[in-house]
Amino acid sequence: MDFDFNEEEQMLQQLVRDFAENEVRPLAAEIDRTGRFPSETIRKAAELGLTGISIPDEYGGAGLGSLATVIAIEEISRCCAATGVILSVNNSLVCDPLLKFGNEEQKERILKPLASGEKLGCFALTEPQAGSDASNLRTTAVRDGDDYIVNGQKVWITNAPNADWALVFCLTERTDKHHGITALMIRKETPGFSVGKHEEKLGIRAAVSAALHLENCRVPAANRLGQEGDGFKIALSTLDGGRIGIAAQAVGIAQGAYEAALNYAKQRTAFGNPVASFQAIQFMLSDMATEIEAARLLAYRAALAKDSGKRFSKEASMAKLFASETAMKHTIKAVQIHGGYGYSTEFPVERAMRDAKITEIYEGTSEIQRLVIAHSILS
């Protein structure tokens, strides 16, 4: 399998790296501290085509593949994981299912503004009692003529306060959990649609998460993705792609922490020598470099598997599992290499450590990834 980038991918990587260094990194600490959504950065990212990277240009996207999406999300997350996941959600969890399951009218009306960055989307699956058990939904959608009447609550929805559209999963048939779920695109302006409490989080604080409240929301049936009962299939397919985005985010977090630790180890002296000259530090840096590269290659492999058109659940789960646990493991090491300074908010590694933890939880916990992998290898 050839992972050499073509000229277009090389140009994209350099473009996004320059953007991340010049526009994303300078704001990273401030938006983490305040929890402020980086609307100006997302607008600039949209101008570069980063809100719909793999979406064809006729639908407002950049027309590149999944590997390009991984490249871009890694580079952004290397400087700011919150900005990285805001873009990953719009790309992987909203635009991708619209492209795959939407009809032509929906692609023109809904996908095009989302992929171009004119609008922003969120993915609303999780409920207070339904996290890893995604089939245990209580949000309902009852057909009423040409509309659905939607009632329920969603929680921990990334981008919720800033999204113009939400991809919402509802029960249309209460007696059949898996086959009774339907996916609806709901506009923020819909009467009865409201954003609840903003969550105070350990990390990715600028990627604001909040609850969504749906009270007698009248949603046109024209906003339904696929057929009634297709929602669970759409959710699982979308999460497979989303896991590749989170793998890329985790690789970026780990890479940024590794670079900070490497530079610090070269500059910091102890007992008259740079700490990088000590074998204990060298071994930590060696493990970091090796395992981050392995995680990156798993993310690339999953992206290429997705673009092949074949099922890629195992590859996505392997990439997400290994990359997220690598990010958590090695951001802790980066803090350790910094010593007491690693515990200070003046250095970026403490933020990286806080940001890394969520990658082991959202879009399927590490335990869920192991179940998906086990099912694949044992079936």
N, C-alpha and C positions, 0 to 999 in steps of 0.2 A: 504494500500500500504506500503510495507516494504522497508525502506530506509537504513537499516543496511547494511554496506559494507561486502562483502564476503572477504575471506582471500586475494585473488588476488588483490581486490580493495584497501584493507588496505595497502598492500605492495606497490602498485603503489602510493598511496597518500604519504606515507613516503618517497619513492624514489624521487618523484618529489619535495616534500617539501625540502628535503636535497639538491637537485640539485638547486632549486630556491634560497635557502639561501646562498649556497656556490659559485655558479657560476653566477646567474642572478642578485641578489641584489647588489653585489659589483660594477657592471658596470652600474646600472640603472641610476644614476644621470649623469654620464659622457656621456652616449649615448643620454640621453635626451638633454643635453646641446649642444652637437655637432651635433646631428641628424645622427650619424653614425650607419649604419646597423650592428647589432651584429652577424656577420657571424660566428665567432668562437663559440658563444653560441648556435646558431642554429645547427652547426655541432655536438656539444656535445649532444644537445637534440635529434638529429637524432640517435646517437649511443644508446640512451636510448629507442628508439622506439616511440618518441613523435611527429614524423612528419606524422604518419599514424596510429593513435591509434586504431581506430575501423576497420581498413582494415585487411582482413584475411592475415595470414602470408604467404600464397602462392603468394600473390601479394605485398610482401614487408612490410606489416604492422605488428602491434603488436597483432592483433587478439582479441582485447577487444571490449567492447560495447560503446555506446554513453555516458553512465554514467561515464565510465572511462575517456572519453574525457573531460567531464565537470569537473571532479575532477582535471585532469591535468592542464587544462586552468585556473581554479581558482587559483591553487597553484602558477603557473608561474605569473599570473597577480597580485597576492597579492604582489609580489616583483617588477614586471616591466610589466606594461600593454602593452607596445609596443612589447616586446618579446611574450607576451601572444597572441596578435592578429596576429602576423606573423605566429605563429603555428596554430592558429584557422583557418586562411584563407586557409592554405595548407591542413589541415584536412577536414574542413567542406565545403569549397567552391570549392575545386579542386578535392581532392581524392574521396570524397563522390559521386559527380555526375559521375565521371569516373567508380566507382564501380557499381552504380545503372544503368547507361545508356550506358556504354561502352561495346563493344564486347570483346571477349577473346583476340583477337590480340591487341586491344588498351590497355587492362589491362596489358598485358605482356610488351608492348613496351613503354607505357606512364605512366600508374599508378604505376607500380612496382618501377621505379626510384624515383617517387615523394613520394610514401609512405615510402620508405626506407631512404629518405633524401638525396639521391644522387643528386636529382634535386629539385627545388622549383617552386611552381606555383602561379599564380594570377588569379583573377576573374574579367573579363572585361565586365561589363554590362553598367555602367553609362556613359552618354555622356553629352556634354555641355547643351543640351536642354532636357535630359531624365534622371531624377533622380528618384523621386517617381513614375513618369509616365514611367514605364519601357518599355511600348509598343511603345513609341515615338522615336524609333531608326532611325538613318540615315546612319549608317555604312552598306555597302552593300556587298554581296557576289554573284557574277555572275558565273554561271557554265560555264566552258570551258573544255570540254573533261573530263578527270579524275581529274580535279582540280577546285577550286574556285578562282576567282580573287577578293580580298578583298580590299575595300577602305573605310576609315573613321577615326574617332578619338574617343578615350575613355579618360575619365578624372577621377581623384581621385582614381586611381587604386593602392590599397595597395600591396606592394611587387614588383611593376612594374619594378623598375630598377634592381632588384636582381633575378627576376624570369626567369627560363629556359623555362617555358611553360605558355601560357595564354589561359584561356577558354574565347573565344570571341563570343559575340552574335551579329548576323548580320541579315539584311533583305535579304531574297532570293526571296521574293514576295512583292513588294511595295504596292500592292492594298489591302492587308489583314494584318493589323498590327499584331494582336495576333497570327494568324496562318501563318504568313509569316516570322517568326523569326527562325533562324537556329543556332545551337551551333557548333563552330569549335575549336579544339585545335590547337594553332599556336605556333611554335617554335620561340624562340628569334632570332635564326640565319637566319630566313626567310628574303630574300631580300625585302626591302620595309618596314620592321618592325623596328620601332625606338621608343625610350623612349624620351618623351618631358620633359618639365619643372618639377623639383621637387617642390612640394608645401611646403611653410613655414607654419607650423601648430601650433595651440595653444597647443596641446598635442600629445601623442604617436608619438613623433618626430622621434624616431629611426625606427618606422615602416613606411618606406619611401613611400609616395604616389606620383604618377606622372601620366602624360598623356601618352597615347600610340598613335602613329601615324601609320596608315596602308595605304601604297601607292602602289597599284597594287601588293599586296602580293599574290603570287601563293601558295595556300594551297591544299594539296591532299584531295580529297573527302574521303579518308581513315581516315582522322582526324575528320570527322564529328561525333558528338555524336547523336545517334538516327537517325531519318529521317528528311528530310527537313520539316520545319514547326513545329518541336518539341521543338524549342528553348525556347519559352515562358513558356511552361510546365516545361522544365528542369530548367529554371531560378527560377521560383516560388518554385519548390520542393527544389532546392538547398538553396534558401534563408530561407526556413523554418528551415532547419538544421543549417544554419549559424547563425540564430537568437539564437539558443540554445548556440552556442559558444560565442556569444556576451553577453548573459545573464551570462554565467560563467565568462567571463572577467570582467563584471560589479561587480559581487559578489566579485571577487578577489580584485578589486580596493577598494571597500567599506570595505572589511575585513582588508586589509592592513592599511587603514586610521583609522579604528576603533581601531586596536591594537596600532597604534602609539599614538592616542589620549588618550587611556586608560592608557598607560604607562606614558605619559607625565603628565596626571592629578594626578597620584599617586606620582610623583616626584616633581612637581612644587608646591611651597608653596606661599600662599598669606594670609596676616593678621595672620601669625603664624600657618597656617594649610595647608595641601595638598588641592589643589583645588578640588580633588575628594571628599572631605568631604562636599562640598557645594551642596545643593539640585539641584540648576540650572544645574550644571555639571552632577550630577547623572541622572537627567531626560534625558539629551541629550544622555548620554552613554546607558541608558536603551532603548531609542527609537532606537538607532543605532543597538544594539545587537539584538533586536526583529525583526526589519524590514530586516536586513541582513539575519537572519535565515529564514525568510519567503521567501525572494528572492531565497535563496539557494534551498529551498524545491521545489519551482516552477521550477527551472532549473532541478533539479533531476527528477521531475514528467514529464517534457517535454522530457528529455532524455529517460526515460523508455517508454513513449508513442511512441517515434520514433522507438525504438527497437522492439516494439510490431508489427510493420508492418502496423498499421492502420494510417489513416491521423492524423497529429498532428499539423496542422496550428494554431489552437486556443491555444493549450498548449504552443507552441513555442512563439507566440506573447505575451501571458500573462507573460511568464517568461522574455522575453526581455524587455517588457514595464516596469514591476515592478522593475526588477533588475537595469535597467539603471537609472530610476528615483530615486531609492534608493541610487545608487552610487552618483549621483549628489547631492542629498539632504544631504547625510551624510558626503561626503568629505568637503562640506562647513562647516558643524558642526565641523568636525575635525580641520579645520583651525581656527574656532572660539575658540575652546578649547585651542589651542596653543597660542591664543592672537597674539601679534606682531610677535612672532617667527613663527607662521603659515604662515606669509607673506614672510618669508625668504626662499631662495632656499637652505639653509643649512638643512632644515627639509623636509621630504618627502611628507608632506600633501599638499603642494601647487602643487606639480607635480600630486598627485592623483586627486586633484580638476580639474586641466586642462585636465588630461586624461579622467576623467569621462564624460565630456560633449559630446564627440563624440559617446559614447554608446547610447545616445538618438537620434542620427542622422543616423549613417550608418547602412546598411542592413535593412533599413526601419525605418523612423522616428517614434517617439512616436505616432504621429497622424495617420500614416499608420497602426501601430499596433492596435490602437483603432478601425480603420475601419475593419481590419481583424477579430477582436474579435466580433464586432457588427454584421458583416455579419454571423458569425458562430452562434451566439446566437439567431439571428432573422430569420434564414433560416429554 
